[in-house]
Amino acid sequence: MRESLLREAESVLEEWLRARGEAPTSETSEGFRLLALHRQGARGVPSFNACRETCREIAYHYNLLGESDEKAKYREDMMAFWWST
């Protein structure tokens, strides 16, 4: 599930870049393509920095979902809920 949620977030930024006539990068930043896509999208568009924290939150939750412990299912459900709102 965490992979599909991360890919969904990446697809939103890919569309933003395509709408601006740019080819989405395949690079990563801090281990995440999502953060590299954000960096690319923010170039020349200062207001786009507003979504930076959201991208970092998604990366944070992605990492949390990778931990296996008794709360893993709870975190997965919460991320799915958060993403659906």
C-alpha positions, 0 to 999 in steps of 0.5 A: 500500500505504501508504494501505491500511495507514494506513486499516486503522490508522484503522479500528481507532481508529474502532471503539474510538470507536464502541464508546464511543458516539462518532462518529469525527472527520474532523479531522487532527492533525499532518497525520494523521487517525490522530493526531486519532482517537487524541487523541479516543479518549484524552480521558477515558481516560488508559490509552489514551495507551499506544497513542500511540507506536504511532500515531506509529510508523504515521505515521512509517512512512507518511511513510517509504513516501512516499520514493522511493529504492532502499530503498522496496520494502524499507520497504514489505515491512517495514511490511506484516510489522510490521502483520501481526504 
